[in-house]
Amino acid sequence: MNLNLINCFFITHRSTDKNWSTPKGFARALKNQGLNLIEFDFINPENFIFPENDYFLKNNIEVVISFYAGKCLILEKGLKRIKEQLGIIIVCELGDEPQTLIHNDIIASIANISLSPDYRSSLYWQNQGYNCKWFTHWADTSIYKNNNEIKRDIFIGTSMGKRKYDLLLKVILGPLYVNKISNPKKNAELYQRSKIVFQYARWGEITRRIFEAAACNCCILTNKLESHTQIETIFANNVSIIYYDGFFSLLYQLLRLKLKPNLYKKISKNAKNIVLNHHTEKIRAKYLISLIKLELLKKSDPI
């Protein structure tokens, strides 16, 4: 077995949401780390053809990596078949947990390795006896990066859309606040122009936006999450992020940031360093490859 040349099949949903470039960026990172990757995507999760066994045998596929959020019977049946009949190692990224946890019981049971962005969800699957890892979000640094040539002329920017506090920020800040949802490249340009990026996590979960904005050297202002998310093991309050806890807390933090420009500059620098050193597509790809190699070793030399 050559662990330096692993043949993988990467399957994902080709979403109509142009904002979701994450699988493509991650596939590129896996290739850059040396995986021999065949990419396959589907548009309609209820109507596509999962490849037959001969396809995987012909291409010497050892590992299948699936990126899909939600229920997909065709995917579940296909992955189960090739695992049982061909002994292929299955890796499943579990989507936007905790929101999608209700859909993932079958896929988590099939996977040799499952990956959850939500810490508590990963513990839940581990307690069911499944090999699930906490695989929190990251920034695709081919898109999200600092650009010193762009002037930071926006006080607070966000790409969250119409969520809680959006109207408040418009009223208070006027043109100093920009909320615009676009494609990943345009989102990155917005963050590169913003001194602070605002976030409201409506599901109470760690969101990808904070990693992407931090990679662009922004100070993150986000609602305080419960301790079970483990967010404060990544970003510490007033050190690498600022948390607000309700209406009056948000007003206080806005005033504080407006009056203390050195504060958001310090926090943005710390957040950027954390993301670039620990939470990029390259780092996640290296980690996943190490997990895959362990599974391949176990398969070749079972105890």
Residue pairs with C-beta under 8 A, 6 or more apart in sequence:
1 296
1 300
3 293
3 296
3 297
4 34
5 34
5 36
6 34
6 35
6 36
6 62
6 63
6 289
6 292
6 293
6 296
7 36
7 38
7 59
7 60
7 61
7 62
7 63
8 30
8 35
8 36
8 37
8 38
8 61
8 62
8 63
8 64
8 65
8 292
9 37
9 38
9 40
9 51
9 56
9 59
9 61
9 63
9 64
9 65
10 23
10 27
10 30
10 37
10 38
10 39
10 40
10 64
10 65
10 67
11 40
11 41
11 42
11 64
11 65
11 66
11 67
11 68
11 75
12 23
12 27
12 39
12 40
12 41
12 66
12 67
12 68
13 41
13 42
13 43
13 45
13 67
13 68
13 69
13 72
14 41
14 42
14 43
16 43
18 183
19 159
19 181
19 182
19 183
19 184
19 187
21 140
21 143
21 183
21 184
22 67
22 140
22 208
23 67
25 140
25 142
25 143
25 281
26 67
26 140
26 281
26 284
26 285
27 37
27 39
28 142
28 281
29 140
29 281
29 282
29 284
29 285
30 37
30 65
30 285
30 288
30 289
31 37
32 282
32 285
33 282
33 285
33 286
33 289
34 289
35 289
38 59
38 61
40 51
42 48
45 68
45 70
45 71
45 72
45 74
45 75
46 72
46 73
46 74
48 74
50 74
50 75
50 77
50 78
51 78
53 81
53 82
53 85
53 86
55 61
56 64
56 82
56 86
56 88
57 86
61 88
62 88
62 89
62 296
63 88
63 89
63 90
63 91
63 292
63 295
63 296
64 79
64 82
64 88
64 89
64 90
64 91
65 91
65 92
65 93
65 288
66 75
66 79
66 90
66 91
66 92
66 93
66 107
66 111
67 93
67 95
68 75
68 92
68 93
68 95
68 107
69 94
69 95
69 96
69 100
69 103
70 95
70 100
70 103
71 103
75 107
76 106
76 107
76 110
79 90
79 92
79 107
79 110
79 111
80 110
82 88
82 90
83 89
83 90
83 110
83 112
87 299
89 112
89 113
89 292
89 295
89 296
89 299
90 110
90 111
90 112
90 113
91 111
91 112
91 113
91 114
91 115
91 288
91 291
91 292
92 107
92 108
92 110
92 111
92 113
92 114
92 115
93 114
93 115
93 135
94 100
94 101
94 104
94 107
94 108
94 114
94 115
94 116
94 117
94 121
94 125
94 132
95 103
95 104
96 117
96 205
97 104
97 116
97 117
97 118
97 121
97 205
98 118
98 120
98 121
98 203
98 205
99 203
99 205
101 118
101 121
101 124
104 114
104 125
107 114
108 114
108 125
108 128
108 130
108 132
109 128
109 130
111 130
111 131
111 132
112 131
112 295
113 131
113 132
113 133
113 288
113 291
113 292
113 295
114 125
114 130
114 131
114 132
114 133
115 132
115 133
115 135
115 288
116 122
116 125
116 132
116 133
116 134
116 135
117 134
117 135
117 136
117 137
117 205
117 206
118 134
118 136
118 205
118 206
118 229
119 134
119 136
119 228
119 229
119 230
120 228
120 229
121 132
122 132
122 133
122 134
122 135
125 132
126 132
133 291
134 230
135 284
135 287
135 288
136 206
136 230
136 234
136 279
137 206
137 207
137 208
137 210
137 211
137 279
138 208
138 211
138 275
138 279
138 280
138 281
138 283
138 284
139 208
139 211
139 212
139 214
139 215
139 275
139 279
139 280
139 281
140 184
140 212
140 280
140 281
141 215
141 276
141 280
141 281
141 282
142 281
143 184
143 185
143 188
143 212
144 184
144 187
144 188
144 191
144 211
144 212
144 213
144 215
144 216
145 188
145 215
145 216
146 192
146 215
146 216
146 217
146 272
147 192
147 216
150 189
150 192
150 193
151 193
152 192
152 193
152 194
152 195
153 193
154 176
154 177
154 178
154 190
154 193
154 194
154 195
155 173
155 176
155 177
155 194
155 195
155 196
155 258
156 169
156 173
156 176
156 177
156 178
156 194
156 195
156 196
156 197
156 198
156 221
156 254
157 177
157 178
157 179
157 180
157 190
157 191
157 193
157 194
157 196
157 197
157 198
157 218
158 177
158 178
158 179
158 194
158 197
158 198
158 199
158 209
159 179
159 180
159 181
159 182
159 187
159 190
159 191
159 209
160 166
160 179
160 181
160 198
160 199
160 200
160 209
161 179
161 181
163 200
163 202
164 200
164 202
165 198
165 200
165 250
166 179
168 247
168 250
169 177
169 179
169 198
170 177
170 179
172 251
172 254
173 254
177 198
178 190
178 193
178 194
180 186
180 190
181 187
182 190
187 212
188 212
188 216
191 197
191 212
191 213
191 216
191 218
192 216
192 217
194 213
194 216
194 218
195 218
195 219
195 261
195 264
195 268
196 218
196 219
196 220
196 221
196 257
196 264
197 209
197 210
197 213
197 216
197 218
197 219
197 220
197 221
198 221
198 222
199 207
199 209
199 210
199 213
199 220
199 221
199 222
199 223
200 222
200 223
201 207
201 222
201 223
201 225
204 225
204 226
204 229
205 225
205 229
206 225
206 229
206 230
206 231
206 234
207 222
210 220
210 222
210 235
210 241
211 275
211 279
213 220
214 220
214 235
214 240
214 268
214 271
214 272
214 274
214 275
215 272
215 275
215 276
215 280
216 272
217 268
217 269
217 272
218 268
218 271
219 241
219 242
219 257
219 263
219 264
219 265
219 267
219 268
219 271
220 235
220 241
220 242
220 267
220 271
221 241
221 242
221 244
221 253
221 254
221 257
222 241
222 242
222 243
222 244
223 243
223 244
223 245
224 243
224 244
224 245
225 231
225 243
234 274
234 278
234 279
235 241
235 271
235 274
237 243
238 267
239 267
239 270
240 267
240 270
240 271
240 274
241 267
241 271
242 253
242 257
242 264
242 267
244 250
244 252
244 253
256 263
257 263
257 264
